[in-house]
Amino acid sequence: MLWLLISFILGIVSHIIYSKIKTSTQVSTDIPQYDHAIIIGGSISGMVTAAYLTKYFSRITIIESDDVLNDELMNFTPEELLNYRCRDKNPSSLGRSGVPQIYQIHLMAAGGQLILRELFPRLEHRLINKYNVRSYSLKNESRLVINDVLLNQNLTEDFKWLGIDRFTLEIEIRKELCLQYGHQIQWICNSKVTQLIVDQSLNTVNGVKYRSKQNSDAPTVDLCADFIVDCSGRNSPSMKWLNEDLNLIIPTEQIHFGCGYTTFVGERMKTGDSLLDSKPIIGCTANSPEKNNGWFIIPIRTIKTTNENSLGTISTIAINSNNSEYPPTDSFENLLEWVKDNLHSDFYTILKSTKETNGLKSLYY
Ligand SMILES: Cc1cc2nc3c(=O)[nH]c(=O)nc-3n(C[C@H](O)[C@H](O)[C@H](O)COP(=O)(O)OP(=O)(O)OC[C@H]3O[C@@H](n4cnc5c(N)ncnc54)[C@H](O)[C@@H]3O)c2cc1C
C-alpha cells in the first residue's frame, strides 16, 4: 500500500516537472530565430536594443562611430568617470565625441529602469556598490515643482529614483553587455555608417556601408543583415537615406526652440534650512512661455566626509533657460548673481552653500 502511495506521489511529481519542462521548451521554440542584426550606434539605446535582440538573433553587430571600447574608457575609476570632460584638457582624445555627455540632467522614466533591470540584472547592484550611488524616495526625499505644481506631494504611490550620471551609466551598461552577451555581439568601433544598402525593387534595406574613421581614405565596407536598427541618436541620417534611396517620406515636424544649460558637479553643504537640506532631489521645471528658467539638483554619488557641514552627496546641478538669456558660465560668482536675479530664492540659498568641484559647463541646442 505504502509503495503504491509513493509511486502515485512520484507519478504526480514527475508529471508536474515534465509539464514545466515542456512549457519552457514550448516557450523557447516559439521565439522566432534569425541570423544577423546590425545596430547603428552603440550608446545607451544601441546597447539596450542589442541586449534585447540576443533573444532573436544569433549574431548582432554594433557599428559605433566612437572608440568606446578603448582601455581608458573601459577602465576608468569612479573618480575619473566623474571628471570626464571636466578636467581633461583634450576630451576628444578619450574617444567620445559628438554625444553631449556633460552634466545636464537626464532622466529615465520608471519604464526605462525596469527594462535595464530585466536585461542587466546585476547593473543596479554594481552601480550601488562600485559608485556609491543611492536610491531615493521620490515621495519623501525630493521636492520637484513641475509646471508650477509640487509633484511629489500628490503621489499616491512612491517611486524609487536611482541617482547616477549618464556617462557612468553608459560605461557600466557597456561592461555588462560585453560580459553577459559578448559571445553573440560583435563591436565595430571607430567606424561610421555612411549609407544604407537597399533593394529598390523589393523596397527593403539589406545592409549598411561603413568606413573606418582611423583611415579616411579606406574604402567603405558592405555588411548585410536580416534586420537593421538605427540607434544613432537625435542627428540620425536615416530619414534622409530612406528618402534618397527608397523615396520613403517620414512625416516630421520642426520645432524651433532654443535652450541653454549651465551645468556642474558640486558637493552640497548645509544651508541652515533643514527642510531644504533634507531633500537630496530638488528642482523646478521651466514652464515656457510664462516662465523660461528651470533648475535641478540630483545626487549622483554619496561620499564619506569628515566635514560636518557636508550633506555627504555629490550632485549634478543644472540651470536651463528656454528662448531667453542663457545662464552664464564664465564664473561661479556670476552664475550666483544671475541665479539671485532670475530664480527662486531656495535655489540661490542652496547654490550659495554648494562647493563647485568640476567647473561650469554649457550646452546650447
Ligand atoms: C540637454 C539634453 C538633455 C537631455 N535630457 C534627456 C532626458 O532627460 N531623458 C532622456 O531620455 N533623454 C534626454 N536627452 C536625449 C539624450 O541625448 C538621449 O536620451 C540619449 O543620449 C539617447 O541615447 P541614444 O543611445 O539614443 O543616442 P546617443 O547617446 O546620441 O548615441 C548615439 C550613438 O550613435 C553613434 N553614431 C552616430 N552616428 C553614427 C553613425 N553614422 N555610425 C555609427 N555610429 C553613429 C554616436 O557616436 C553615439 O554613440 C537629452 C539630450 C540633451 C542634449
PDBQT file of the ligand as one rigid body, heavy atoms in Angstrom, charges set to zero:
ROOT
HETATM    1  C1  LIG A 401      20.479  68.783 -22.966  1.00  0.00    +0.000 C 
HETATM    2  C2  LIG A 401      19.924  67.424 -23.183  1.00  0.00    +0.000 A 
HETATM    3  C3  LIG A 401      19.124  66.847 -22.197  1.00  0.00    +0.000 A 
HETATM    4  C4  LIG A 401      18.574  65.596 -22.396  1.00  0.00    +0.000 A 
HETATM    5  N1  LIG A 401      17.817  65.037 -21.419  1.00  0.00    +0.000 NA
HETATM    6  C5  LIG A 401      17.270  63.818 -21.603  1.00  0.00    +0.000 A 
HETATM    7  C6  LIG A 401      16.493  63.191 -20.600  1.00  0.00    +0.000 A 
HETATM    8  O1  LIG A 401      16.278  63.744 -19.541  1.00  0.00    +0.000 OA
HETATM    9  N2  LIG A 401      15.993  61.954 -20.820  1.00  0.00    +0.000 N 
HETATM   10  C7  LIG A 401      16.223  61.314 -21.987  1.00  0.00    +0.000 A 
HETATM   11  O2  LIG A 401      15.778  60.182 -22.139  1.00  0.00    +0.000 OA
HETATM   12  N3  LIG A 401      16.946  61.886 -22.952  1.00  0.00    +0.000 NA
HETATM   13  C8  LIG A 401      17.465  63.110 -22.798  1.00  0.00    +0.000 A 
HETATM   14  N4  LIG A 401      18.214  63.688 -23.784  1.00  0.00    +0.000 N 
HETATM   15  C9  LIG A 401      18.407  62.994 -25.008  1.00  0.00    +0.000 C 
HETATM   16  C10 LIG A 401      19.626  62.148 -24.872  1.00  0.00    +0.000 C 
HETATM   17  O3  LIG A 401      20.551  62.582 -25.809  1.00  0.00    +0.000 OA
HETATM   18  C11 LIG A 401      19.186  60.728 -25.067  1.00  0.00    +0.000 C 
HETATM   19  O4  LIG A 401      18.319  60.311 -24.060  1.00  0.00    +0.000 OA
HETATM   20  C12 LIG A 401      20.271  59.728 -25.085  1.00  0.00    +0.000 C 
HETATM   21  O5  LIG A 401      21.534  60.233 -25.312  1.00  0.00    +0.000 OA
HETATM   22  C13 LIG A 401      19.839  58.858 -26.182  1.00  0.00    +0.000 C 
HETATM   23  O6  LIG A 401      20.726  57.815 -26.285  1.00  0.00    +0.000 OA
HETATM   24  P1  LIG A 401      20.926  57.191 -27.676  1.00  0.00    +0.000 P 
HETATM   25  O7  LIG A 401      21.693  55.950 -27.453  1.00  0.00    +0.000 OA
HETATM   26  O8  LIG A 401      19.622  57.086 -28.398  1.00  0.00    +0.000 OA
HETATM   27  O9  LIG A 401      21.700  58.276 -28.524  1.00  0.00    +0.000 OA
HETATM   28  P2  LIG A 401      23.129  58.911 -28.315  1.00  0.00    +0.000 P 
HETATM   29  O10 LIG A 401      23.533  58.867 -26.910  1.00  0.00    +0.000 OA
HETATM   30  O11 LIG A 401      23.115  60.213 -29.027  1.00  0.00    +0.000 OA
HETATM   31  O12 LIG A 401      24.060  57.894 -29.087  1.00  0.00    +0.000 OA
HETATM   32  C14 LIG A 401      24.119  57.761 -30.468  1.00  0.00    +0.000 C 
HETATM   33  C15 LIG A 401      25.348  56.931 -30.776  1.00  0.00    +0.000 C 
HETATM   34  O13 LIG A 401      25.407  56.685 -32.154  1.00  0.00    +0.000 OA
HETATM   35  C16 LIG A 401      26.725  56.926 -32.620  1.00  0.00    +0.000 C 
HETATM   36  N5  LIG A 401      26.590  57.308 -34.026  1.00  0.00    +0.000 N 
HETATM   37  C17 LIG A 401      26.011  58.422 -34.522  1.00  0.00    +0.000 A 
HETATM   38  N6  LIG A 401      26.029  58.409 -35.859  1.00  0.00    +0.000 NA
HETATM   39  C18 LIG A 401      26.623  57.251 -36.219  1.00  0.00    +0.000 A 
HETATM   40  C19 LIG A 401      26.944  56.653 -37.481  1.00  0.00    +0.000 A 
HETATM   41  N7  LIG A 401      26.641  57.239 -38.646  1.00  0.00    +0.000 N 
HETATM   42  N8  LIG A 401      27.573  55.458 -37.484  1.00  0.00    +0.000 NA
HETATM   43  C20 LIG A 401      27.888  54.839 -36.322  1.00  0.00    +0.000 A 
HETATM   44  N9  LIG A 401      27.607  55.362 -35.107  1.00  0.00    +0.000 NA
HETATM   45  C21 LIG A 401      26.983  56.544 -35.057  1.00  0.00    +0.000 A 
HETATM   46  C22 LIG A 401      27.266  58.028 -31.719  1.00  0.00    +0.000 C 
HETATM   47  O14 LIG A 401      28.674  58.035 -31.664  1.00  0.00    +0.000 OA
HETATM   48  C23 LIG A 401      26.641  57.638 -30.389  1.00  0.00    +0.000 C 
HETATM   49  O15 LIG A 401      27.432  56.765 -29.650  1.00  0.00    +0.000 OA
HETATM   50  C24 LIG A 401      18.802  64.922 -23.604  1.00  0.00    +0.000 A 
HETATM   51  C25 LIG A 401      19.619  65.489 -24.573  1.00  0.00    +0.000 A 
HETATM   52  C26 LIG A 401      20.187  66.722 -24.375  1.00  0.00    +0.000 A 
HETATM   53  C27 LIG A 401      21.053  67.310 -25.444  1.00  0.00    +0.000 C 
ENDROOT
TORSDOF 0
